[in-house]
Each structure stands twice: as C-alpha cells, then as structure tokens.
Amino acid sequence: MDVPSFDVVSELDAQEVRNAVDQVSREIATRFDFKGAGAEVELRKDGLTLRAGTEDRLKAIYLELEGQLEERGTP
C-alpha cells in the first residue's frame, strides 16, 4: 500500500522579516537592560544571527524578535 506524501511550502515575506529585525535593533539600542550587553541581531542572506553577552539577554532578544515576527504574521 502506497502512503500518500505531500510537501509543505512556507514562504517568508523578506520585507517583514527585515522590518522585525530593524525594530528589534532599535529596541536593543534604547532599552536600559541591553546597555553594555553586547547585544545585536543581524539579518544575513543565510539566516539570522543573535548575539548577547549573557544567556538571559540572548533569550530576551529572541523573545523580542519572535514577538515582532508574530505581529507581522511571519511564521
């Protein structure tokens, strides 16, 4: 018996991803808890890079980015 197969295709809106990264970058630049934490988010052709001096700041950047992407309807 053959099992049917299917492909799932998910396309990202590149402009919305850029907007979300830009917004998170602005948040990092203005929030007191990120001052001196070496925190940044970078959008590259091959993906996103998140950097921070501590694990809790890295998690905060991730959550902020996740929230921005959700607001824009980007999975």
PDB file of N, CA, C, O and CB in Angstrom:
ATOM      1  N   MET A   1       0.849  -1.180   0.000  1.00  0.00           N
ATOM      2  CA  MET A   1       0.000   0.000   0.000  1.00  0.00           C
ATOM      3  C   MET A   1       0.892   1.239   0.000  1.00  0.00           C
ATOM      4  O   MET A   1       1.775   1.376   0.846  1.00  0.00           O
ATOM      5  CB  MET A   1      -0.965   0.000   1.226  1.00  0.00           C
ATOM      6  N   ASP A   2       0.657   2.125  -0.941  1.00  0.00           N
ATOM      7  CA  ASP A   2       1.426   3.360  -1.028  1.00  0.00           C
ATOM      8  C   ASP A   2       0.856   4.395  -0.061  1.00  0.00           C
ATOM      9  O   ASP A   2      -0.356   4.577   0.053  1.00  0.00           O
ATOM     10  CB  ASP A   2       1.423   3.907  -2.474  1.00  0.00           C
ATOM     11  N   VAL A   3       1.768   5.058   0.622  1.00  0.00           N
ATOM     12  CA  VAL A   3       1.377   6.121   1.538  1.00  0.00           C
ATOM     13  C   VAL A   3       1.483   7.439   0.789  1.00  0.00           C
ATOM     14  O   VAL A   3       2.534   7.744   0.225  1.00  0.00           O
ATOM     15  CB  VAL A   3       2.265   6.127   2.831  1.00  0.00           C
ATOM     16  N   PRO A   4       0.419   8.220   0.773  1.00  0.00           N
ATOM     17  CA  PRO A   4       0.490   9.499   0.066  1.00  0.00           C
ATOM     18  C   PRO A   4       1.491  10.428   0.758  1.00  0.00           C
ATOM     19  O   PRO A   4       1.656  10.396   1.977  1.00  0.00           O
ATOM     20  CB  PRO A   4      -0.909  10.164  -0.004  1.00  0.00           C
ATOM     21  N   SER A   5       2.134  11.236  -0.035  1.00  0.00           N
ATOM     22  CA  SER A   5       3.072  12.193   0.531  1.00  0.00           C
ATOM     23  C   SER A   5       2.680  13.596   0.084  1.00  0.00           C
ATOM     24  O   SER A   5       1.949  13.772  -0.891  1.00  0.00           O
ATOM     25  CB  SER A   5       4.529  11.864   0.111  1.00  0.00           C
ATOM     26  N   PHE A   6       3.167  14.562   0.795  1.00  0.00           N
ATOM     27  CA  PHE A   6       2.892  15.940   0.432  1.00  0.00           C
ATOM     28  C   PHE A   6       4.046  16.813   0.901  1.00  0.00           C
ATOM     29  O   PHE A   6       4.781  16.450   1.820  1.00  0.00           O
ATOM     30  CB  PHE A   6       1.550  16.420   1.040  1.00  0.00           C
ATOM     31  N   ASP A   7       4.193  17.937   0.278  1.00  0.00           N
ATOM     32  CA  ASP A   7       5.223  18.896   0.642  1.00  0.00           C
ATOM     33  C   ASP A   7       4.552  20.126   1.245  1.00  0.00           C
ATOM     34  O   ASP A   7       3.505  20.575   0.780  1.00  0.00           O
ATOM     35  CB  ASP A   7       6.095  19.280  -0.589  1.00  0.00           C
ATOM     36  N   VAL A   8       5.167  20.645   2.266  1.00  0.00           N
ATOM     37  CA  VAL A   8       4.687  21.876   2.870  1.00  0.00           C
ATOM     38  C   VAL A   8       5.656  22.977   2.471  1.00  0.00           C
ATOM     39  O   VAL A   8       6.864  22.868   2.682  1.00  0.00           O
ATOM     40  CB  VAL A   8       4.565  21.751   4.432  1.00  0.00           C
ATOM     41  N   VAL A   9       5.114  24.029   1.896  1.00  0.00           N
ATOM     42  CA  VAL A   9       5.941  25.147   1.466  1.00  0.00           C
ATOM     43  C   VAL A   9       5.540  26.364   2.271  1.00  0.00           C
ATOM     44  O   VAL A   9       4.365  26.726   2.335  1.00  0.00           O
ATOM     45  CB  VAL A   9       5.799  25.411  -0.062  1.00  0.00           C
ATOM     46  N   SER A  10       6.517  26.983   2.878  1.00  0.00           N
ATOM     47  CA  SER A  10       6.272  28.179   3.663  1.00  0.00           C
ATOM     48  C   SER A  10       7.186  29.278   3.146  1.00  0.00           C
ATOM     49  O   SER A  10       8.410  29.154   3.192  1.00  0.00           O
ATOM     50  CB  SER A  10       6.502  27.921   5.182  1.00  0.00           C
ATOM     51  N   GLU A  11       6.591  30.339   2.659  1.00  0.00           N
ATOM     52  CA  GLU A  11       7.382  31.436   2.146  1.00  0.00           C
ATOM     53  C   GLU A  11       7.341  32.587   3.138  1.00  0.00           C
ATOM     54  O   GLU A  11       6.279  32.945   3.648  1.00  0.00           O
ATOM     55  CB  GLU A  11       6.875  31.882   0.762  1.00  0.00           C
ATOM     56  N   LEU A  12       8.496  33.158   3.404  1.00  0.00           N
ATOM     57  CA  LEU A  12       8.586  34.298   4.295  1.00  0.00           C
ATOM     58  C   LEU A  12       8.513  35.581   3.492  1.00  0.00           C
ATOM     59  O   LEU A  12       9.000  35.646   2.363  1.00  0.00           O
ATOM     60  CB  LEU A  12       9.876  34.248   5.120  1.00  0.00           C
ATOM     61  N   ASP A  13       7.909  36.587   4.069  1.00  0.00           N
ATOM     62  CA  ASP A  13       7.910  37.918   3.475  1.00  0.00           C
ATOM     63  C   ASP A  13       9.201  38.596   3.931  1.00  0.00           C
ATOM     64  O   ASP A  13       9.314  39.034   5.076  1.00  0.00           O
ATOM     65  CB  ASP A  13       6.623  38.754   3.892  1.00  0.00           C
ATOM     66  N   ALA A  14      10.169  38.675   3.025  1.00  0.00           N
ATOM     67  CA  ALA A  14      11.505  39.186   3.371  1.00  0.00           C
ATOM     68  C   ALA A  14      11.431  40.597   3.937  1.00  0.00           C
ATOM     69  O   ALA A  14      12.176  40.926   4.861  1.00  0.00           O
ATOM     70  CB  ALA A  14      12.419  39.169   2.140  1.00  0.00           C
ATOM     71  N   GLN A  15      10.557  41.431   3.407  1.00  0.00           N
ATOM     72  CA  GLN A  15      10.441  42.799   3.898  1.00  0.00           C
ATOM     73  C   GLN A  15       9.957  42.819   5.345  1.00  0.00           C
ATOM     74  O   GLN A  15      10.455  43.609   6.147  1.00  0.00           O
ATOM     75  CB  GLN A  15       9.489  43.605   3.011  1.00  0.00           C
ATOM     76  N   GLU A  16       9.012  41.978   5.687  1.00  0.00           N
ATOM     77  CA  GLU A  16       8.517  41.920   7.059  1.00  0.00           C
ATOM     78  C   GLU A  16       9.580  41.395   8.017  1.00  0.00           C
ATOM     79  O   GLU A  16       9.660  41.843   9.161  1.00  0.00           O
ATOM     80  CB  GLU A  16       7.274  41.046   7.134  1.00  0.00           C
ATOM     81  N   VAL A  17      10.390  40.454   7.559  1.00  0.00           N
ATOM     82  CA  VAL A  17      11.481  39.962   8.394  1.00  0.00           C
ATOM     83  C   VAL A  17      12.477  41.092   8.639  1.00  0.00           C
ATOM     84  O   VAL A  17      12.923  41.289   9.769  1.00  0.00           O
ATOM     85  CB  VAL A  17      12.181  38.742   7.733  1.00  0.00           C
ATOM     86  N   ARG A  18      12.834  41.842   7.582  1.00  0.00           N
ATOM     87  CA  ARG A  18      13.735  42.991   7.751  1.00  0.00           C
ATOM     88  C   ARG A  18      13.159  44.015   8.712  1.00  0.00           C
ATOM     89  O   ARG A  18      13.871  44.548   9.563  1.00  0.00           O
ATOM     90  CB  ARG A  18      14.014  43.651   6.405  1.00  0.00           C
ATOM     91  N   ASN A  19      11.856  44.291   8.575  1.00  0.00           N
ATOM     92  CA  ASN A  19      11.205  45.244   9.473  1.00  0.00           C
ATOM     93  C   ASN A  19      11.279  44.775  10.924  1.00  0.00           C
ATOM     94  O   ASN A  19      11.544  45.574  11.823  1.00  0.00           O
ATOM     95  CB  ASN A  19       9.743  45.450   9.061  1.00  0.00           C
ATOM     96  N   ALA A  20      11.050  43.502  11.151  1.00  0.00           N
ATOM     97  CA  ALA A  20      11.105  42.956  12.508  1.00  0.00           C
ATOM     98  C   ALA A  20      12.519  43.066  13.075  1.00  0.00           C
ATOM     99  O   ALA A  20      12.696  43.454  14.230  1.00  0.00           O
ATOM    100  CB  ALA A  20      10.639  41.486  12.519  1.00  0.00           C
ATOM    101  N   VAL A  21      13.521  42.730  12.273  1.00  0.00           N
ATOM    102  CA  VAL A  21      14.918  42.824  12.721  1.00  0.00           C
ATOM    103  C   VAL A  21      15.280  44.276  13.018  1.00  0.00           C
ATOM    104  O   VAL A  21      15.948  44.560  14.013  1.00  0.00           O
ATOM    105  CB  VAL A  21      15.878  42.239  11.651  1.00  0.00           C
ATOM    106  N   ASP A  22      14.844  45.191  12.161  1.00  0.00           N
ATOM    107  CA  ASP A  22      15.112  46.620  12.398  1.00  0.00           C
ATOM    108  C   ASP A  22      14.479  47.091  13.700  1.00  0.00           C
ATOM    109  O   ASP A  22      15.099  47.833  14.462  1.00  0.00           O
ATOM    110  CB  ASP A  22      14.589  47.468  11.229  1.00  0.00           C
ATOM    111  N   GLN A  23      13.249  46.662  13.955  1.00  0.00           N
ATOM    112  CA  GLN A  23      12.564  47.060  15.179  1.00  0.00           C
ATOM    113  C   GLN A  23      13.280  46.507  16.413  1.00  0.00           C
ATOM    114  O   GLN A  23      13.440  47.213  17.409  1.00  0.00           O
ATOM    115  CB  GLN A  23      11.106  46.582  15.153  1.00  0.00           C
ATOM    116  N   VAL A  24      13.702  45.268  16.348  1.00  0.00           N
ATOM    117  CA  VAL A  24      14.426  44.677  17.472  1.00  0.00           C
ATOM    118  C   VAL A  24      15.751  45.403  17.679  1.00  0.00           C
ATOM    119  O   VAL A  24      16.155  45.636  18.819  1.00  0.00           O
ATOM    120  CB  VAL A  24      14.668  43.167  17.235  1.00  0.00           C
ATOM    121  N   SER A  25      16.425  45.758  16.604  1.00  0.00           N
ATOM    122  CA  SER A  25      17.680  46.509  16.716  1.00  0.00           C
ATOM    123  C   SER A  25      17.457  47.844  17.411  1.00  0.00           C
ATOM    124  O   SER A  25      18.273  48.257  18.236  1.00  0.00           O
ATOM    125  CB  SER A  25      18.296  46.736  15.329  1.00  0.00           C
ATOM    126  N   ARG A  26      16.365  48.522  17.088  1.00  0.00           N
ATOM    127  CA  ARG A  26      16.034  49.780  17.768  1.00  0.00           C
ATOM    128  C   ARG A  26      15.748  49.549  19.241  1.00  0.00           C
ATOM    129  O   ARG A  26      16.158  50.343  20.088  1.00  0.00           O
ATOM    130  CB  ARG A  26      14.828  50.449  17.103  1.00  0.00           C
ATOM    131  N   GLU A  27      15.049  48.467  19.551  1.00  0.00           N
ATOM    132  CA  GLU A  27      14.772  48.128  20.952  1.00  0.00           C
ATOM    133  C   GLU A  27      16.075  47.907  21.716  1.00  0.00           C
ATOM    134  O   GLU A  27      16.237  48.398  22.833  1.00  0.00           O
ATOM    135  CB  GLU A  27      13.881  46.867  21.041  1.00  0.00           C
ATOM    136  N   ILE A  28      16.991  47.175  21.115  1.00  0.00           N
ATOM    137  CA  ILE A  28      18.271  46.896  21.750  1.00  0.00           C
ATOM    138  C   ILE A  28      19.019  48.200  22.026  1.00  0.00           C
ATOM    139  O   ILE A  28      19.633  48.363  23.080  1.00  0.00           O
ATOM    140  CB  ILE A  28      19.122  45.962  20.865  1.00  0.00           C
ATOM    141  N   ALA A  29      18.959  49.121  21.072  1.00  0.00           N
ATOM    142  CA  ALA A  29      19.685  50.386  21.206  1.00  0.00           C
ATOM    143  C   ALA A  29      19.106  51.289  22.290  1.00  0.00           C
ATOM    144  O   ALA A  29      19.823  52.120  22.846  1.00  0.00           O
ATOM    145  CB  ALA A  29      19.683  51.120  19.886  1.00  0.00           C
ATOM    146  N   THR A  30      17.820  51.138  22.597  1.00  0.00           N
ATOM    147  CA  THR A  30      17.184  52.066  23.530  1.00  0.00           C
ATOM    148  C   THR A  30      16.880  51.480  24.902  1.00  0.00           C
ATOM    149  O   THR A  30      16.704  52.232  25.862  1.00  0.00           O
ATOM    150  CB  THR A  30      15.928  52.566  22.936  1.00  0.00           C
ATOM    151  N   ARG A  31      16.815  50.175  25.016  1.00  0.00           N
ATOM    152  CA  ARG A  31      16.460  49.579  26.312  1.00  0.00           C
ATOM    153  C   ARG A  31      17.625  49.560  27.270  1.00  0.00           C
ATOM    154  O   ARG A  31      18.739  49.177  26.912  1.00  0.00           O
ATOM    155  CB  ARG A  31      15.947  48.172  26.121  1.00  0.00           C
ATOM    156  N   PHE A  32      17.359  49.978  28.490  1.00  0.00           N
ATOM    157  CA  PHE A  32      18.378  50.049  29.527  1.00  0.00           C
ATOM    158  C   PHE A  32      18.999  48.680  29.807  1.00  0.00           C
ATOM    159  O   PHE A  32      20.207  48.574  30.018  1.00  0.00           O
ATOM    160  CB  PHE A  32      17.783  50.622  30.803  1.00  0.00           C
ATOM    161  N   ASP A  33      18.179  47.643  29.809  1.00  0.00           N
ATOM    162  CA  ASP A  33      18.703  46.309  30.151  1.00  0.00           C
ATOM    163  C   ASP A  33      19.629  45.731  29.083  1.00  0.00           C
ATOM    164  O   ASP A  33      20.285  44.718  29.328  1.00  0.00           O
ATOM    165  CB  ASP A  33      17.555  45.354  30.378  1.00  0.00           C
ATOM    166  N   PHE A  34      19.698  46.353  27.906  1.00  0.00           N
ATOM    167  CA  PHE A  34      20.621  45.903  26.872  1.00  0.00           C
ATOM    168  C   PHE A  34      21.892  46.740  26.810  1.00  0.00           C
ATOM    169  O   PHE A  34      22.828  46.383  26.094  1.00  0.00           O
ATOM    170  CB  PHE A  34      19.938  45.928  25.536  1.00  0.00           C
ATOM    171  N   LYS A  35      21.941  47.829  27.537  1.00  0.00           N
ATOM    172  CA  LYS A  35      23.130  48.697  27.521  1.00  0.00           C
ATOM    173  C   LYS A  35      24.349  47.913  28.005  1.00  0.00           C
ATOM    174  O   LYS A  35      24.324  47.317  29.082  1.00  0.00           O
ATOM    175  CB  LYS A  35      22.909  49.960  28.410  1.00  0.00           C
ATOM    176  N   GLY A  36      25.400  47.918  27.213  1.00  0.00           N
ATOM    177  CA  GLY A  36      26.637  47.243  27.576  1.00  0.00           C
ATOM    178  C   GLY A  36      26.578  45.728  27.543  1.00  0.00           C
ATOM    179  O   GLY A  36      27.511  45.067  27.999  1.00  0.00           O
ATOM    180  N   ALA A  37      25.502  45.165  27.013  1.00  0.00           N
ATOM    181  CA  ALA A  37      25.349  43.705  26.986  1.00  0.00           C
ATOM    182  C   ALA A  37      25.928  43.099  25.713  1.00  0.00           C
ATOM    183  O   ALA A  37      25.907  41.880  25.542  1.00  0.00           O
ATOM    184  CB  ALA A  37      23.876  43.326  27.113  1.00  0.00           C
ATOM    185  N   GLY A  38      26.446  43.943  24.815  1.00  0.00           N
ATOM    186  CA  GLY A  38      26.981  43.424  23.558  1.00  0.00           C
ATOM    187  C   GLY A  38      25.913  42.748  22.729  1.00  0.00           C
ATOM    188  O   GLY A  38      26.188  41.792  22.004  1.00  0.00           O
ATOM    189  N   ALA A  39      24.688  43.248  22.837  1.00  0.00           N
ATOM    190  CA  ALA A  39      23.549  42.609  22.183  1.00  0.00           C
ATOM    191  C   ALA A  39      23.348  43.155  20.771  1.00  0.00           C
ATOM    192  O   ALA A  39      23.459  44.357  20.532  1.00  0.00           O
ATOM    193  CB  ALA A  39      22.277  42.811  23.011  1.00  0.00           C
ATOM    194  N   GLU A  40      23.051  42.247  19.846  1.00  0.00           N
ATOM    195  CA  GLU A  40      22.725  42.646  18.482  1.00  0.00           C
ATOM    196  C   GLU A  40      22.004  41.517  17.759  1.00  0.00           C
ATOM    197  O   GLU A  40      22.108  40.344  18.119  1.00  0.00           O
ATOM    198  CB  GLU A  40      23.996  43.047  17.715  1.00  0.00           C
ATOM    199  N   VAL A  41      21.279  41.912  16.737  1.00  0.00           N
ATOM    200  CA  VAL A  41      20.624  40.949  15.853  1.00  0.00           C
ATOM    201  C   VAL A  41      21.016  41.340  14.435  1.00  0.00           C
ATOM    202  O   VAL A  41      20.980  42.515  14.070  1.00  0.00           O
ATOM    203  CB  VAL A  41      19.043  40.932  16.046  1.00  0.00           C
ATOM    204  N   GLU A  42      21.389  40.345  13.645  1.00  0.00           N
ATOM    205  CA  GLU A  42      21.886  40.601  12.297  1.00  0.00           C
ATOM    206  C   GLU A  42      21.159  39.698  11.314  1.00  0.00           C
ATOM    207  O   GLU A  42      21.078  38.485  11.511  1.00  0.00           O
ATOM    208  CB  GLU A  42      23.418  40.380  12.217  1.00  0.00           C
ATOM    209  N   LEU A  43      20.634  40.295  10.260  1.00  0.00           N
ATOM    210  CA  LEU A  43      19.981  39.547   9.190  1.00  0.00           C
ATOM    211  C   LEU A  43      20.984  39.393   8.056  1.00  0.00           C
ATOM    212  O   LEU A  43      21.508  40.375   7.531  1.00  0.00           O
ATOM    213  CB  LEU A  43      18.670  40.261   8.699  1.00  0.00           C
ATOM    214  N   ARG A  44      21.241  38.135   7.689  1.00  0.00           N
ATOM    215  CA  ARG A  44      22.160  37.834   6.596  1.00  0.00           C
ATOM    216  C   ARG A  44      21.417  37.009   5.561  1.00  0.00           C
ATOM    217  O   ARG A  44      20.295  36.561   5.798  1.00  0.00           O
ATOM    218  CB  ARG A  44      23.426  37.082   7.107  1.00  0.00           C
ATOM    219  N   LYS A  45      22.045  36.811   4.418  1.00  0.00           N
ATOM    220  CA  LYS A  45      21.404  36.022   3.364  1.00  0.00           C
ATOM    221  C   LYS A  45      21.115  34.596   3.810  1.00  0.00           C
ATOM    222  O   LYS A  45      20.120  34.001   3.394  1.00  0.00           O
ATOM    223  CB  LYS A  45      22.277  36.001   2.124  1.00  0.00           C
ATOM    224  N   ASP A  46      21.987  34.044   4.660  1.00  0.00           N
ATOM    225  CA  ASP A  46      21.837  32.656   5.076  1.00  0.00           C
ATOM    226  C   ASP A  46      21.131  32.487   6.414  1.00  0.00           C
ATOM    227  O   ASP A  46      21.038  31.369   6.919  1.00  0.00           O
ATOM    228  CB  ASP A  46      23.175  32.014   5.144  1.00  0.00           C
ATOM    229  N   GLY A  47      20.632  33.569   6.995  1.00  0.00           N
ATOM    230  CA  GLY A  47      19.880  33.426   8.243  1.00  0.00           C
ATOM    231  C   GLY A  47      20.032  34.618   9.165  1.00  0.00           C
ATOM    232  O   GLY A  47      20.501  35.684   8.768  1.00  0.00           O
ATOM    233  N   LEU A  48      19.629  34.413  10.388  1.00  0.00           N
ATOM    234  CA  LEU A  48      19.703  35.435  11.426  1.00  0.00           C
ATOM    235  C   LEU A  48      20.792  35.071  12.421  1.00  0.00           C
ATOM    236  O   LEU A  48      21.015  33.898  12.720  1.00  0.00           O
ATOM    237  CB  LEU A  48      18.345  35.596  12.143  1.00  0.00           C
ATOM    238  N   THR A  49      21.462  36.088  12.924  1.00  0.00           N
ATOM    239  CA  THR A  49      22.432  35.886  13.990  1.00  0.00           C
ATOM    240  C   THR A  49      22.031  36.774  15.159  1.00  0.00           C
ATOM    241  O   THR A  49      21.824  37.977  14.998  1.00  0.00           O
ATOM    242  CB  THR A  49      23.889  36.201  13.510  1.00  0.00           C
ATOM    243  N   LEU A  50      21.923  36.168  16.337  1.00  0.00           N
ATOM    244  CA  LEU A  50      21.635  36.909  17.557  1.00  0.00           C
ATOM    245  C   LEU A  50      22.843  36.793  18.461  1.00  0.00           C
ATOM    246  O   LEU A  50      23.367  35.697  18.661  1.00  0.00           O
ATOM    247  CB  LEU A  50      20.344  36.382  18.263  1.00  0.00           C
ATOM    248  N   ARG A  51      23.292  37.913  19.012  1.00  0.00           N
ATOM    249  CA  ARG A  51      24.450  37.915  19.906  1.00  0.00           C
ATOM    250  C   ARG A  51      24.105  38.690  21.165  1.00  0.00           C
ATOM    251  O   ARG A  51      23.372  39.677  21.128  1.00  0.00           O
ATOM    252  CB  ARG A  51      25.696  38.526  19.209  1.00  0.00           C
ATOM    253  N   ALA A  52      24.649  38.222  22.278  1.00  0.00           N
ATOM    254  CA  ALA A  52      24.499  38.923  23.554  1.00  0.00           C
ATOM    255  C   ALA A  52      25.566  38.412  24.507  1.00  0.00           C
ATOM    256  O   ALA A  52      26.107  37.319  24.336  1.00  0.00           O
ATOM    257  CB  ALA A  52      23.069  38.722  24.154  1.00  0.00           C
ATOM    258  N   GLY A  53      25.853  39.223  25.510  1.00  0.00           N
ATOM    259  CA  GLY A  53      26.884  38.871  26.469  1.00  0.00           C
ATOM    260  C   GLY A  53      26.463  37.820  27.473  1.00  0.00           C
ATOM    261  O   GLY A  53      27.306  37.143  28.061  1.00  0.00           O
ATOM    262  N   THR A  54      25.161  37.679  27.673  1.00  0.00           N
ATOM    263  CA  THR A  54      24.668  36.694  28.626  1.00  0.00           C
ATOM    264  C   THR A  54      23.509  35.912  28.018  1.00  0.00           C
ATOM    265  O   THR A  54      22.850  36.365  27.081  1.00  0.00           O
ATOM    266  CB  THR A  54      24.231  37.375  29.937  1.00  0.00           C
ATOM    267  N   GLU A  55      23.283  34.749  28.567  1.00  0.00           N
ATOM    268  CA  GLU A  55      22.207  33.896  28.060  1.00  0.00           C
ATOM    269  C   GLU A  55      20.835  34.537  28.251  1.00  0.00           C
ATOM    270  O   GLU A  55      19.972  34.403  27.383  1.00  0.00           O
ATOM    271  CB  GLU A  55      22.244  32.540  28.752  1.00  0.00           C
ATOM    272  N   ASP A  56      20.617  35.226  29.364  1.00  0.00           N
ATOM    273  CA  ASP A  56      19.307  35.838  29.593  1.00  0.00           C
ATOM    274  C   ASP A  56      19.050  36.992  28.625  1.00  0.00           C
ATOM    275  O   ASP A  56      17.906  37.208  28.224  1.00  0.00           O
ATOM    276  CB  ASP A  56      19.201  36.335  31.037  1.00  0.00           C
ATOM    277  N   ARG A  57      20.085  37.736  28.244  1.00  0.00           N
ATOM    278  CA  ARG A  57      19.922  38.813  27.247  1.00  0.00           C
ATOM    279  C   ARG A  57      19.674  38.207  25.876  1.00  0.00           C
ATOM    280  O   ARG A  57      18.889  38.749  25.098  1.00  0.00           O
ATOM    281  CB  ARG A  57      21.177  39.738  27.210  1.00  0.00           C
ATOM    282  N   LEU A  58      20.323  37.102  25.566  1.00  0.00           N
ATOM    283  CA  LEU A  58      20.095  36.423  24.302  1.00  0.00           C
ATOM    284  C   LEU A  58      18.654  35.938  24.207  1.00  0.00           C
ATOM    285  O   LEU A  58      18.013  36.065  23.164  1.00  0.00           O
ATOM    286  CB  LEU A  58      21.065  35.253  24.141  1.00  0.00           C
ATOM    287  N   LYS A  59      18.157  35.385  25.298  1.00  0.00           N
ATOM    288  CA  LYS A  59      16.772  34.924  25.321  1.00  0.00           C
ATOM    289  C   LYS A  59      15.809  36.102  25.162  1.00  0.00           C
ATOM    290  O   LYS A  59      14.779  35.977  24.499  1.00  0.00           O
ATOM    291  CB  LYS A  59      16.479  34.166  26.630  1.00  0.00           C
ATOM    292  N   ALA A  60      16.139  37.236  25.763  1.00  0.00           N
ATOM    293  CA  ALA A  60      15.290  38.425  25.641  1.00  0.00           C
ATOM    294  C   ALA A  60      15.242  38.912  24.194  1.00  0.00           C
ATOM    295  O   ALA A  60      14.186  39.316  23.708  1.00  0.00           O
ATOM    296  CB  ALA A  60      15.801  39.548  26.562  1.00  0.00           C
ATOM    297  N   ILE A  61      16.385  38.876  23.505  1.00  0.00           N
ATOM    298  CA  ILE A  61      16.409  39.264  22.090  1.00  0.00           C
ATOM    299  C   ILE A  61      15.550  38.300  21.279  1.00  0.00           C
ATOM    300  O   ILE A  61      14.755  38.720  20.438  1.00  0.00           O
ATOM    301  CB  ILE A  61      17.865  39.285  21.545  1.00  0.00           C
ATOM    302  N   TYR A  62      15.715  37.021  21.535  1.00  0.00           N
ATOM    303  CA  TYR A  62      14.939  36.003  20.815  1.00  0.00           C
ATOM    304  C   TYR A  62      13.436  36.227  21.008  1.00  0.00           C
ATOM    305  O   TYR A  62      12.669  36.191  20.046  1.00  0.00           O
ATOM    306  CB  TYR A  62      15.332  34.586  21.294  1.00  0.00           C
ATOM    307  N   LEU A  63      13.026  36.456  22.246  1.00  0.00           N
ATOM    308  CA  LEU A  63      11.600  36.661  22.522  1.00  0.00           C
ATOM    309  C   LEU A  63      11.084  37.931  21.869  1.00  0.00           C
ATOM    310  O   LEU A  63       9.960  37.960  21.370  1.00  0.00           O
ATOM    311  CB  LEU A  63      11.350  36.716  24.026  1.00  0.00           C
ATOM    312  N   GLU A  64      11.890  38.978  21.868  1.00  0.00           N
ATOM    313  CA  GLU A  64      11.502  40.225  21.210  1.00  0.00           C
ATOM    314  C   GLU A  64      11.344  40.016  19.712  1.00  0.00           C
ATOM    315  O   GLU A  64      10.379  40.493  19.115  1.00  0.00           O
ATOM    316  CB  GLU A  64      12.535  41.325  21.484  1.00  0.00           C
ATOM    317  N   LEU A  65      12.292  39.302  19.097  1.00  0.00           N
ATOM    318  CA  LEU A  65      12.219  39.022  17.667  1.00  0.00           C
ATOM    319  C   LEU A  65      11.007  38.151  17.348  1.00  0.00           C
ATOM    320  O   LEU A  65      10.293  38.400  16.376  1.00  0.00           O
ATOM    321  CB  LEU A  65      13.508  38.338  17.188  1.00  0.00           C
ATOM    322  N   GLU A  66      10.784  37.143  18.158  1.00  0.00           N
ATOM    323  CA  GLU A  66       9.630  36.270  17.966  1.00  0.00           C
ATOM    324  C   GLU A  66       8.331  37.069  18.014  1.00  0.00           C
ATOM    325  O   GLU A  66       7.438  36.860  17.192  1.00  0.00           O
ATOM    326  CB  GLU A  66       9.611  35.164  19.030  1.00  0.00           C
ATOM    327  N   GLY A  67       8.228  37.977  18.970  1.00  0.00           N
ATOM    328  CA  GLY A  67       7.040  38.818  19.095  1.00  0.00           C
ATOM    329  C   GLY A  67       6.854  39.726  17.892  1.00  0.00           C
ATOM    330  O   GLY A  67       5.738  39.896  17.401  1.00  0.00           O
ATOM    331  N   GLN A  68       7.949  40.309  17.418  1.00  0.00           N
ATOM    332  CA  GLN A  68       7.861  41.184  16.238  1.00  0.00           C
ATOM    333  C   GLN A  68       7.428  40.400  14.993  1.00  0.00           C
ATOM    334  O   GLN A  68       6.627  40.890  14.197  1.00  0.00           O
ATOM    335  CB  GLN A  68       9.218  41.870  15.979  1.00  0.00           C
ATOM    336  N   LEU A  69       7.950  39.208  14.832  1.00  0.00           N
ATOM    337  CA  LEU A  69       7.560  38.385  13.690  1.00  0.00           C
ATOM    338  C   LEU A  69       6.095  37.958  13.782  1.00  0.00           C
ATOM    339  O   LEU A  69       5.391  37.937  12.773  1.00  0.00           O
ATOM    340  CB  LEU A  69       8.459  37.153  13.598  1.00  0.00           C
ATOM    341  N   GLU A  70       5.639  37.622  14.975  1.00  0.00           N
ATOM    342  CA  GLU A  70       4.244  37.235  15.155  1.00  0.00           C
ATOM    343  C   GLU A  70       3.307  38.400  14.838  1.00  0.00           C
ATOM    344  O   GLU A  70       2.264  38.208  14.213  1.00  0.00           O
ATOM    345  CB  GLU A  70       4.009  36.742  16.586  1.00  0.00           C
ATOM    346  N   GLU A  71       3.678  39.605  15.270  1.00  0.00           N
ATOM    347  CA  GLU A  71       2.858  40.783  14.980  1.00  0.00           C
ATOM    348  C   GLU A  71       2.702  41.001  13.488  1.00  0.00           C
ATOM    349  O   GLU A  71       1.672  41.503  13.037  1.00  0.00           O
ATOM    350  CB  GLU A  71       3.464  42.020  15.618  1.00  0.00           C
ATOM    351  N   ARG A  72       3.703  40.631  12.726  1.00  0.00           N
ATOM    352  CA  ARG A  72       3.691  40.829  11.288  1.00  0.00           C
ATOM    353  C   ARG A  72       3.127  39.618  10.531  1.00  0.00           C
ATOM    354  O   ARG A  72       3.084  39.616   9.301  1.00  0.00           O
ATOM    355  CB  ARG A  72       5.090  41.129  10.806  1.00  0.00           C
ATOM    356  N   GLY A  73       2.706  38.611  11.260  1.00  0.00           N
ATOM    357  CA  GLY A  73       2.134  37.422  10.633  1.00  0.00           C
ATOM    358  C   GLY A  73       3.170  36.600   9.879  1.00  0.00           C
ATOM    359  O   GLY A  73       2.845  35.902   8.919  1.00  0.00           O
ATOM    360  N   THR A  74       4.421  36.688  10.325  1.00  0.00           N
ATOM    361  CA  THR A  74       5.503  35.946   9.688  1.00  0.00           C
ATOM    362  C   THR A  74       5.854  34.750  10.574  1.00  0.00           C
ATOM    363  O   THR A  74       6.252  34.929  11.725  1.00  0.00           O
ATOM    364  CB  THR A  74       6.755  36.861   9.450  1.00  0.00           C
ATOM    365  N   PRO A  75       5.709  33.535  10.048  1.00  0.00           N
ATOM    366  CA  PRO A  75       5.946  32.348  10.878  1.00  0.00           C
ATOM    367  C   PRO A  75       7.394  32.198  11.308  1.00  0.00           C
ATOM    368  O   PRO A  75       7.733  31.244  12.009  1.00  0.00           O
ATOM    369  CB  PRO A  75       5.524  31.116  10.136  1.00  0.00           C
TER     370      PRO A  75
END
